[in-house]
Amino acid sequence: MDELQTIVSAISLSMGVAWASGINLYATLLTLGLLQMNGAIILPEELHIVAHPLVLSAAGLMFCLEFFADKIPGIDSMWDGIHTFIRIPAGAVLAAAALGEVNAPILLAAAIVGGGVSGVSHATKSSTRAIINTSPEPVSNWTASIAEDVAVIAGVWAAVSHPWVFIALFCVFLLFAAWLLPRIWSLLKSLFSRFLGPKTASVSEEAST
């Protein structure tokens, strides 16, 4: 039973940091580092580096930048676009490191799955934000951003403290993302074609004259 709990805890932490990194990498690092530094949790040795003052300072600075950038319509989508190349690789690395001392094939498998999980959570966040940005008011952006930050902090804590609960919620998220993402992409395609349609038509008319 203890061995099963150990395995579940390792999987929960690995997938938890991968999922959270896809939404807000810096909040993930800050949460892990502060919890480890204060003795609230005991991370695998490979993740102890997140509690180093330099890492915490860098994560804190970037979290502050993202906190404000993430609440400005348009800027948030540009920020998400740039972080496609940051969140997903970081999620893969953290997912592998969360397993501790295991053999190389398991580490590689964890990195592959972790990168995929980060990609799914990042795609869900960024595409949802793109839809929200079609609304002219900024309140929805602020609400979504704060909700994401809270979800990341609570999710990381749950992944460490309540692995069975986190895994159950994680499975629900994957099912929800599988249902939601195709619909969001269809809606985005419709919005882009509606936006570009009049421009394309005017260009065609100018070319014909």
C-alpha positions, 0 to 999 in steps of 0.5 A: 500500500505504501508503495502504491501511495509513493507511485501515485504521489510521484505521478501526481507531482509530475503531472501537476507541475507539467499541467501548472507550467502550461498555464503559468510557469512562474507561479508554479516555480514560486509555489514549489519554491516557497513551499519547499523553503518553508518546509511545508512540503518535501520535494525530490532532491532534483527539484530542491533548486526551485527553493534557491533564492536566485531561482525564487527571485527570477521566478518572482520577477517574471511572475510580476511581469506576467501578472500585469501582461496577462490582464491586458487584452491583446498583450496577454495573447502575445505573451502566451504566444511567446511562452509557447516556447517556454512553458512546454519545455519547462513543463517537460523538464519539471515533470521529469525532475519531479520523479526523483532518482529513476532510470533514464527511460522513465525520465524520458517518458515523463518528459514526453508526457509532461511536455504533452500535458503542458502543451494541452494546458497551454493550448487551453489557456491561450485559445480561451484567452483569444476568445475572451479577447473578442470582448471589448471590456477588460473585466473578463481578462482580469477574472480569467487571469486571477482564476488561472493564478489561483488554479495553478497555486491550488493545483500545485498544492493539491498535487503534493498534498492530496495526490488522489484528489489531484489525479481525479481532477486532472483526468476531468481536466483532460476530458474537458480539454478534449471536448473544449479545444476542437470547439474553440479552434472552430470558433477561432477559425470562424472569427478569423474568416469573418474578420478577414472576409471583407478585407479579402473581398475588397482586395479582390475588387481592387485587383479586378478594377 
